[in-house]
Each structure stands twice: as C-alpha cells, then as structure tokens.
C-alpha cells in the first residue's frame, strides 16, 4: 500500500502548508514517460519514509493552477516544503538515491 497522497488545490494548505513534517511533491502527468520512470521511486520513498516525510503527487493536467504557482515548466518536477515554505524545487527525473539524498537534507 502506498503512502502517497493526491494533492489538489482543495487540500494543498492542509496537506502541505500545515504539515508537521517535510513534504515531497511530485508534479507529474500520465503521459509523461520520465514521470513513469520515477513513480516507483517516489512510491518507495513514501513507504520507507512514512512518519518522517509526507509524499504528495500533483497531476499537472488536473491541477494546472498548482503547477503554475510553482512555475512548473517541465515534468517531472520535485518540490520540498518544510515548515510551510517551499525549500526546494527542480525539474527532472532523478535516480532514487539522489531523491533520497535530497530528501535527507530536509528531514
């Protein structure tokens, strides 16, 4: 079972801005091949870091306003929120170990 949360405009504040732990956001789309490549890594991280990191998925086709707010010009884009503020945001598919290294900086 995956610990990933679907993030929408309706739950963004509650799930991301008001989170008591850091949040990793994955901006993705169903047609994006690199997004599909990193999806298993994101799911594994959500499970392995459960309780220490919240992992949210934002479908850019369904949540265009959130994508625009984060200046998402290409996908996948990974963002990290800590203490209600954007701490990191970068486009591109990364191997799992690099995503973990990134996440560990904000735990």
C-alpha positions in Angstrom: 0.0 0.0 0.0 1.3 3.4 -1.0 1.6 6.3 1.5 1.4 8.8 -1.3 -1.3 11.5 -1.1 -3.0 13.1 -4.1 -2.6 16.9 -3.7 -5.2 19.2 -5.1 -5.9 22.9 -4.8 -8.6 22.0 -2.3 -6.2 20.2 0.1 -2.9 21.9 -0.6 -3.0 24.1 2.5 -4.0 21.3 4.9 -1.7 18.7 3.5 1.4 20.8 2.5 1.5 24.2 4.1 0.2 23.0 7.5 2.1 19.7 7.5 4.1 18.9 10.7 6.7 17.1 8.7 8.5 17.9 5.4 6.5 17.3 2.2 7.9 16.0 -1.1 5.8 16.9 -4.0 5.9 15.1 -7.4 4.4 17.1 -10.3 3.6 14.6 -12.9 1.2 13.6 -15.8 0.0 10.3 -17.0 1.5 10.8 -20.5 5.0 11.7 -19.2 7.5 8.9 -19.7 10.1 10.3 -17.2 7.3 10.7 -14.7 6.5 7.0 -15.0 10.2 6.1 -14.6 10.5 7.8 -11.2 7.0 6.9 -10.0 8.2 3.6 -8.3 11.0 5.5 -6.6 8.5 8.1 -5.3 6.2 5.4 -4.0 9.1 3.5 -2.3 10.2 6.7 -0.6 6.7 7.4 0.6 6.6 4.0 2.2 10.2 4.0 3.5 10.0 7.5 5.0 6.4 7.2 6.4 6.0 9.2 9.5 9.1 11.4 8.7 8.1 12.6 5.3 4.8 13.2 3.6 4.8 12.5 -0.2 2.2 14.2 -2.4 1.5 13.7 -6.1 0.2 16.6 -8.2 -1.2 15.7 -11.6 -0.4 18.8 -13.7 -3.2 18.1 -16.1 -5.8 18.2 -13.3 -4.1 20.9 -11.1 -2.8 23.4 -13.6 -3.1 26.2 -11.0 -0.8 24.5 -8.6 1.7 23.8 -11.4 1.6 27.5 -12.4 2.1 28.6 -8.8 5.2 26.5 -8.7 6.4 27.7 -12.1 6.4 24.1 -13.4 7.5 24.3 -17.0 8.6 20.7 -17.4 7.8 17.4 -15.7 8.6 15.6 -13.6 9.3 18.4 -11.1 10.1 17.7 -7.5 9.4 20.2 -4.7 10.0 20.0 -1.0 8.1 22.1 1.6 9.3 22.4 5.1 7.6 24.3 7.9 5.0 25.6 5.4 7.5 27.1 3.0 8.9 26.0 -0.3 12.5 24.8 0.4 13.4 23.2 -2.9 12.0 22.9 -6.4 13.7 21.5 -9.5 12.6 19.8 -12.7 14.0 16.5 -14.0 13.9 12.8 -13.3 16.4 11.6 -10.7 17.5 8.2 -9.6 16.1 7.0 -6.3 19.4 7.5 -4.4 19.6 11.2 -5.5 16.0 11.8 -4.4 16.8 10.2 -1.1 19.9 12.4 -0.7 17.8 15.4 -1.4 15.0 14.4 1.0 17.5 13.7 3.8 18.7 17.3 3.6 15.3 18.5 4.8 14.4 15.9 7.4 
